[in-house]
Amino acid sequence: MLDIDDDGSQRNVEGSGSRSLAFVTMNETAAADVAATDPAVTRVTATVVLRPQSVLLTFFGDYALDGAVLVAAGSVIDVLGRVGIGEHAARATLSRMVRRDLLQREVRGRRAYFGPTEHGRRVMLDGRRRVQEGDIVTHQWDGTWTVVGFSMPESWQRERHDLRSRLQWAGFGMVQAGLWVAPRRVDLAGVLEDSQLQEYVRAFEAAPIGPTEPTRLVAEAYDLPLLAARYTEFIERWMPYDGDGSGPVDAVSRRVVLTTDWLQAVRDDPRLPLEFLPADWPAVQAEMLFRRINGRLRRTAEREMRQRLDVIQGGADA
C-alpha cells in the first residue's frame, strides 16, 4: 500500500521444482535493440524519472503476482535494462526490496530468483487496484467526510512520516498540522493495518459547517494545480502513441514504462468528487488514454513475457 515510493493480467506458469519453466526463446540482442529504439520508451524515459522500485513493483505486479512464481535475477535485470535502469541499480533495488520484505529471494543452483512476499503481494495488489479499478474521479458522493487527527511524540519522525504516507495514499489531504480530511468514507482499519499507530489516531465521519466552505477546504487540503499538471504532462507524453502502429514497438518495455508512469501520476490523486474539480480537469482524458494504450499492448506483452522469463515455482510465500 505504501512502498510505491522509493524512499514509496497475469497468467499462471505451469511446472515445479528448480527447472526453469519458461526461458528466453527470442533473440535477446534483437529484442534489446527494439527496446532501445522504441520511440515511446526512449521519449518517456528521457523526460520522466522512473524509480527502480516503482518499475519492479509494476513488473512483479503484472507478471509474477497471480501465479506463485519466482523470477530469475537475470530476467529482471533484462527488463529493467530495457527501460534505462542499469544492472547495478537493478541489483541494489532487488536487495533493498528484500530487506523491506517486499520480495523474497531463493537460490537454485547458481541462480537467484525473486518473487513477492505476502507483504509485497498486498502492496502490489493495492497498486494494481489503483491502476485498474474505479474511476479517476468520484461521480456520486453522499457528502460524508472522514476526518483524522493524530498526535505522537516529536521524536517519532519515522512513524509520523509513515502515517502521513498512509493517509496520503488513502486519499487524505492535510488541512493543518495533525488534521487530515478525505471527502469520502475511508476504512481506517485497512489504512493503519500492520502499523502499530492505531492508538495515536482519532477518526470521525463529519461534514463541514460554516464558516468552513467545502470547495475552499478541498483547495487548501489538496494541490489541485500539481495534480492537473501531472495528468496534462502524461497526456502530452503518450498522446503521440495512441494508436501508434509505426516504428519498432517493444510491447513489454512500453507497457512497463506506461504503467509505471501512470501509477506515478495517480499515486497521490485522492479521486475527489467531481463537484470540487474544474470543468477542464484533465484526469479523465488521461485515464482513457492510458486504458486504450495499455489495452493494445497487454496481450502481446504477456505473450512475450511468458516466452522470455526464466521462472520457477515458488514456495508458500511467493
C-alpha positions in Angstrom: 0.0 0.0 0.0 2.7 2.5 0.9 6.0 1.3 -0.5 5.5 2.6 -4.0 7.8 5.5 -3.3 11.5 4.6 -3.4 12.0 6.3 0.0 7.4 4.6 -1.8 -3.3 -9.8 -16.0 -1.2 -12.4 -15.0 -1.2 -15.9 -16.3 -0.1 -18.9 -14.2 3.0 -20.7 -15.4 2.8 -24.5 -15.0 5.6 -26.6 -13.6 7.5 -27.3 -10.5 11.0 -27.8 -9.0 14.1 -26.0 -9.8 13.8 -26.4 -13.6 13.2 -23.2 -15.5 9.6 -23.2 -16.7 10.0 -20.6 -19.4 13.3 -19.3 -20.6 14.5 -16.9 -23.2 13.3 -18.2 -26.6 13.6 -15.0 -28.6 16.7 -13.3 -29.8 17.8 -11.2 -26.8 20.1 -8.9 -28.8 17.3 -8.1 -31.3 14.8 -7.6 -28.5 17.1 -5.2 -26.7 17.6 -3.3 -30.0 13.9 -2.9 -30.4 13.6 -1.6 -26.8 16.4 0.8 -27.3 14.7 2.3 -30.4 11.0 2.1 -29.3 10.1 5.8 -29.6 7.8 5.8 -26.6 10.3 4.2 -24.3 13.1 6.5 -25.5 11.0 9.6 -25.1 9.4 8.9 -21.8 12.5 7.6 -20.0 14.3 10.7 -21.2 11.8 13.1 -19.6 10.4 11.1 -16.6 12.4 9.7 -13.6 11.1 6.1 -13.2 12.1 4.9 -9.8 13.6 1.5 -10.0 11.4 0.2 -7.1 8.3 1.5 -8.8 9.3 -0.3 -12.0 9.9 -3.5 -10.2 6.6 -3.3 -8.3 4.9 -2.8 -11.7 6.8 -5.7 -13.3 6.1 -8.2 -10.4 2.5 -7.0 -10.0 1.8 -7.6 -13.7 3.8 -10.8 -14.4 4.6 -12.6 -11.2 1.7 -12.0 -8.8 -1.2 -14.3 -9.7 0.9 -17.4 -10.3 3.2 -18.4 -7.4 6.4 -18.0 -9.3 9.8 -16.6 -8.7 11.7 -14.8 -11.5 15.4 -15.1 -12.1 17.5 -12.1 -11.4 18.8 -12.1 -14.9 15.3 -11.8 -16.3 14.5 -8.9 -14.0 17.8 -7.1 -14.9 17.0 -7.6 -18.6 13.6 -6.0 -18.2 14.9 -3.0 -16.3 17.8 -2.6 -18.7 15.2 -2.1 -21.5 13.8 0.9 -19.7 17.1 2.5 -18.9 17.9 1.1 -15.5 21.4 -0.3 -15.2 22.4 -3.6 -13.7 23.9 -2.1 -10.6 20.8 -0.1 -9.8 18.6 -3.2 -10.5 20.6 -5.5 -8.2 20.7 -2.8 -5.5 16.9 -2.3 -5.7 16.2 -6.1 -5.6 18.4 -6.3 -2.4 16.6 -3.3 -0.8 13.2 -4.7 -1.6 14.2 -8.0 0.1 15.2 -6.1 3.2 11.9 -4.2 3.1 10.0 -7.5 2.9 8.6 -6.7 -0.5 10.4 -9.5 -2.2 11.8 -12.9 -1.2 15.0 -14.4 -2.6 15.6 -18.0 -3.3 18.8 -19.6 -4.8 18.5 -22.6 -7.1 21.8 -23.8 -8.3 23.8 -20.8 -9.4 20.8 -18.6 -10.0 18.9 -16.3 -7.7 15.1 -16.0 -8.1 12.8 -13.3 -6.7 9.1 -13.1 -6.0 6.7 -11.1 -3.8 6.4 -11.8 -0.1 2.9 -11.7 1.5 3.5 -8.0 2.4 4.8 -7.3 -1.2 1.8 -9.0 -2.6 -0.5 -6.7 -0.7 1.5 -3.7 -1.9 1.3 -4.8 -5.5 -2.4 -5.7 -5.3 -3.1 -2.2 -3.9 -1.1 -0.6 -6.7 -2.9 -2.8 -9.3 -6.3 -1.7 -7.9 -5.3 1.9 -8.1 -4.3 1.4 -11.8 -7.1 -0.8 -12.9 -10.2 -0.3 -10.8 -12.6 2.5 -10.3 -12.8 5.9 -11.9 -10.2 8.6 -11.5 -12.9 11.0 -10.1 -15.8 10.4 -7.8 -19.1 10.9 -9.7 -21.5 10.1 -6.9 -20.8 11.3 -3.4 -23.0 11.3 -0.3 -21.4 14.4 1.3 -19.6 12.5 4.0 -16.1 13.4 5.0 -13.6 11.3 7.0 -11.6 13.4 9.5 -8.4 12.1 11.1 -6.4 13.7 13.9 -3.2 12.3 15.4 -0.6 13.2 18.0 2.6 11.4 18.8 6.0 12.1 20.4 8.1 14.6 18.5 11.0 12.1 18.3 8.8 9.7 16.3 9.7 11.3 12.9 9.8 7.9 11.1 6.4 6.9 12.5 4.9 10.3 11.6 6.2 10.0 8.1 4.8 6.5 7.8 1.3 7.7 8.9 1.3 10.7 6.6 2.3 8.4 3.7 -0.6 6.0 4.5 -3.1 8.8 4.8 -2.0 10.4 1.6 -2.1 7.1 -0.2 -5.7 6.6 1.1 -6.8 10.0 -0.4 -6.5 12.3 2.6 -5.3 15.9 2.4 -3.8 17.9 5.3 -5.7 21.0 6.4 -3.4 21.8 9.3 -0.7 20.0 11.4 -2.1 16.8 12.7 -5.5 17.2 11.0 -6.4 15.4 7.7 -9.6 15.1 5.7 -11.0 13.0 2.9 -14.3 13.7 1.1 -15.5 10.0 1.4 -15.8 7.2 3.8 -12.4 5.6 4.4 -11.7 2.2 6.0 -9.1 3.4 8.6 -8.5 -0.1 9.9 -7.2 -1.0 6.5 -5.1 2.1 6.2 -3.5 1.5 9.5 -3.1 -2.2 9.2 0.3 -3.5 10.5 1.3 0.0 11.5 1.1 -0.1 15.4 -0.2 3.5 15.1 -3.9 3.0 15.8 -3.7 4.3 19.4 -2.4 7.6 18.3 -5.1 8.3 15.7 -8.6 9.6 16.2 -11.1 9.4 13.3 -14.6 10.7 12.7 -17.2 11.0 9.9 -18.4 14.5 9.6 -19.4 17.3 7.2 -18.1 20.9 7.1 -20.3 23.7 8.6 -19.9 27.4 8.5 -17.6 29.3 8.3 -15.8 26.3 6.6 -16.6 26.2 2.9 -16.1 22.8 1.3 -14.6 24.0 -2.0 -12.1 26.1 -0.2 -11.3 23.2 2.1 -10.5 21.0 -0.8 -8.3 23.7 -2.4 -6.4 24.1 0.9 -6.0 20.3 1.5 -5.0 19.3 -2.0 -2.6 20.7 -4.5 -5.0 20.7 -7.5 -2.7 22.6 -9.9 0.0 20.0 -9.3 -2.3 17.1 -9.8 -3.7 18.7 -13.0 -0.1 19.3 -14.3 0.8 15.6 -13.8 -2.2 14.5 -16.0 -1.6 17.1 -18.6 2.1 16.0 -18.9 1.1 12.4 -19.1 -1.3 13.2 -22.0 1.5 15.1 -23.8 3.9 12.2 -23.4 1.6 9.5 -24.5 -0.8 11.0 -27.0 1.6 10.6 -29.9 1.5 6.8 -29.3 -2.3 6.4 -29.1 -2.9 4.0 -31.9 0.7 4.2 -32.9 1.5 1.4 -35.4 4.6 2.7 -37.0 8.2 2.1 -36.0 9.6 -0.5 -33.6 7.4 -1.3 -30.6 8.7 -3.4 -27.7 5.4 -4.2 -26.1 7.0 -5.4 -22.8 9.1 -2.3 -22.3 6.5 0.1 -23.5 3.8 -1.4 -21.1 6.2 -1.4 -18.1 7.0 2.3 -18.8 3.4 3.2 -19.4 2.1 1.5 -16.3 4.8 2.9 -14.1 4.4 6.4 -15.5 0.6 6.2 -14.9 1.0 4.9 -11.3 3.4 7.7 -10.5 0.8 10.2 -11.9 -2.2 8.7 -9.9 -0.5 7.7 -6.7 -1.3 10.9 -4.9 -4.7 11.5 -6.5 -7.5 11.5 -3.9 -10.1 10.9 -6.6 -12.1 13.8 -5.5 -15.9 14.4 -6.1 -16.5 15.9 -9.4 -18.2 18.9 -7.9 -14.9 20.1 -6.5 -12.9 19.9 -9.7 -12.5 22.4 -12.6 -14.6 21.8 -15.7 -11.5 21.1 -17.8 -10.0 18.6 -15.3 -7.5 16.5 -17.4 -7.6 13.3 -15.3 -10.4 11.7 -17.2 -8.8 12.2 -20.6 -5.5 10.9 -19.2 -7.2 7.8 -17.8 -8.9 7.0 -21.1 -5.6 7.4 -22.9 -3.9 5.0 -20.5 -6.5 2.4 -20.8 -6.5 2.5 -24.7 -2.7 2.1 -25.0 -2.5 -0.5 -22.2 -5.3 -2.5 -23.8 -3.5 -2.7 -27.1 -0.2 -3.7 -25.5 -1.3 -6.1 -22.9 -1.8 -9.4 -24.8 1.4 -9.1 -26.8 3.4 -8.1 -23.7 2.1 -11.0 -21.7 2.9 -13.5 -24.5 6.4 -12.2 -24.9 6.9 -12.3 -21.1 5.9 -16.0 -21.0 8.5 -16.7 -23.7 11.3 -14.7 -22.2 11.1 -15.0 -18.4 13.2 -17.6 -16.5 10.8 -18.6 -13.7 10.4 -21.3 -11.2 7.5 -22.3 -9.0 7.8 -20.5 -5.6 7.1 -21.7 -2.1 4.2 -20.8 0.1 5.1 -17.1 0.5 5.6 -16.5 -3.2 
